[in-house]
Amino acid sequence: MTWSQLVDRVVLQFGTNPHNKALARKFLEEAERDLAFHTKCLVRDKSIVVNEEDNYFELPNDFLELKSAVLYDEKTLEPYRNQIPRIKFDGTNVKGTPQYYTLTSNQIILVPHPESAGLVNFQYIAQPVNTEKGEEYVKINYKNLDNGFFQVGDKIKGATSQATGIVHRDVNDLKTGTLILKDYTPYVAESTTTHLQQNETIHVLDDAYQLAQVSGSYTFAQLESSWDTFGLSARATTSSVRVDWNDDDVNKPEIPDIYHLYLVDYAKSTIAENEKEFELADRYMARYQQNRELVRSQISGKGTGSGTMTVADMSVRDAYL
């Protein structure tokens, strides 16, 4: 069901005014995150290309926990528990074919350090990231993705246009993809306004980039020629002009369709509580929690089926440790 259809179901008994509709949308998105967190019903596939200069990569920002084993070139890796040394006496990494992995708060590290390029695959439980109503977005396609991937929340910059934006969503197939940007800001100089252009380099504008640029007073051309040496983050080449993007492009919850109606009771409960109808709020919340437990038991294998939804996502990772 679409967000608008769900909103209509929520507000029917409370009044269909714009204020109630705005509240209903907010509480429906809150319900989706709650249901996904407690039931683990949203699963994503992640594929990341790593090379001989790599032994770690960042976890996706919507990562909650691993769902499957971690594979390196179709071989299952075991969790690392100091089975072999990671570092030599001279401080360099032990290299070879990865056999183990270890998780930090925001990274997966391969052990030993890869000697050649390979492909990491895993499934993970994801937390839905919803589009904020009223937020303005632009969409731009890209190619030649290199040095990792664009994370939600990253600030990106056009090397030619100097325009910037914050990554709201990224969909890619290891080399090409589409970015959805919020807080998009064209470059303004005197009477000239410059927007992101086709065939310009876009890159993550993070602390590593700014430190490299400031510490050596490097031009962008100098940084670009030694990108790997500086260990900088993701970059790509735009393959389209920017276009406005709005919420209609993603107009329904990310969790599986069969669970969409369960969100309505949560939203009704919160609106009823807002209006101090506490008995009604408790009744709707009890029904929501009962359905949530049913979904959780089904997905965990205690029930009669599984409603897990899998979404594919692939990225390239190419950076120094």
Buried (B, 14 or more C-beta within 10 A) or exposed (E): BEBEEBBBBBBEEBEEEEEBBBBBBBBBBBBBBBBBBEBBBBBBBBBBBBBEBBBBBBBBBBBBEBBEBBBBEEEEBEEBEEEEEBEEEEEEBEBEEBBBBBBEEEEBBBBBBBEEEBBBBBBBBBBBBBBEEEEEBBBBBBBEBBBBBBBBEBBBBBBBBBBBBBBBBBBBEBBBBBBBBBBBBBBEEEEEEBBBBEEBBBBBBBEBBEEBBEEEEBEBEEBBEEBBEBBBBBBBBBBBEBEEBBBEEBEEBBBBEEBBEBBBBBBBBBBBBEEEBEEBBEBBBEBBBEBBBBBBEBBEEEBEEEBBBEEEBBBBBBBBE
